[in-house]
Amino acid sequence: MHSADRDVWRAIDRGERPLDWPAWFGQPEGADYLTPAGKDTAERAAADLTSFFGPKWLPQATQPGGGRRVNELGAASPVLSPTPRRRPDAFIEALRWWAALQFLLERDVGGIGTIRRVARSDISTDRFRHTLAQARLAAVAASIGAEVVLEPAKAAGPGDVLIRLGNRELFLEVVTFGPVPNGDDLAYDRHVLHLITNEDGVHWEGNVPGFLNKADEARWEAETIHAAARCKESSSAVEVAGSWGILIVRPGEEPEGRVLHGPQVNVNLGARLYDVLDKKAVQTRDAGVAWVWVEDYGGLYPYTPFVTMPLQDKLRAFGALAEPMLADRLHVGGVIWTRAVRAQAPINDDVVDRSGFAVQRGLPGGVVRETVTVHRRLLLPDQLRIVASLTNAEQEWLDWALKRLGSEPLAELIRQPLVR
């Protein structure tokens, strides 16, 4: 962390100043990965996010004692990135947040005022994720020339996103699907962050423990720090073993396909996802034909084989899960599952079968977005074309939005070769 950022965060820690978006992005003199245009954009994004959420939102969303109220904030903060090479990736993710919200606000898209009001009052991880998903979908839809309405009215209550493209119309009900809240899950996230923080010239793979008592956790942290130091000194792999399995630290940067396995959780995640889909389907029964869009923020990761399946197998597995619900809920046109994950070498891929289609798109910032779409047997070609256009526009919408916000394209904001 640059000395200017360190001074700011020490002042925040001492209570001498509140946490704000400029501190969250980082001081310009410490942002050596940004071009002058990138630093200007970061400054503007910080000001706009302050205006959108209000000046009190960020300090409340990161209240100490019991953990962050909004989990995404730490991972997407450039200045809090565990290693310097991840700062550009965090910055790009923050730009996605800002560009989507600010574009909708400046264009006065229908419903954006409601979105902002609810986001300010409901300071929670679920609400923040839902707001980001709605905003990104609306911005992507606008980038393909569609008219967008957020929170469109329907008889049973407000919906989420209505997309009109020519004489075609698509109604989306958005649901965010997060991890099962339990001690193992929270502990796994904390332990992974500890390992990443100690990846200076080394990388980890293998099994990561879930919940540990205080003494065992302190012992595990000390052993991993010692193992990382031994690995760097000897330039050879070192093992850390325990009841949770074997964790190995190896020399060099994190390779493509690196896997960290979490603890097994005794919960039927397939049944949980089906229950989420069915509840949303019921909520849309008065909206005409509706589609359910599932943003997966770790609800199926890292505890199920589904996440490591090839794309074709994902389509088959999700189709088997969703098709009974589609048969029962005749007003549901289809369901879409999507998640964005870090990847060393993003690869584009497309698969199609009788139940739907799946795409994988490499995005700026070392991210891959996978999207699996399952539709009902009676095809709705106009709506399917809109869904396909949305998934294909994922790679281009950010630069499209930056241009309309008066910013330089992404390639002009980040110094090479740090951006991947």
Secondary structure, DSSP 4 states (H G I P E B T S, - for coil): --HHHHHHHHHHHTTSS---HHHHH--GGG-TTB-HHHHHHHHHHHHHHHHHH-TTHHHHHT-SSSS-SSTHHHHT-GGG-SSGGGHHHHHHHHHHHHHHHHHHHHTT-BTHHHHHHHHHH--SHHHHHHHHHHHHHHHHHHHTT-EEEES---TTS--SEEEEETTEEEEEEEEEE----SHHHHHHHHHHHHHHHT-SSEEEEEE------HHHHHHHHHHHHHHHHHHHHHTS-EEEEETTEEEEEEESSPPTT--EE-----S-HHHHHHHHHHHHHHHTTTSSSEEEEEEESSTTTTTSGGGGS-HHHHHHHHHHHHHHHHHH-TTEEEEEEEEEEE-SS---EEEEETTEEEEEEEETTTEEEEEEEEE-SS--HHHHHHHHHHHHGGGTHHHHHHHHTTPPPGGGTB-TTT--
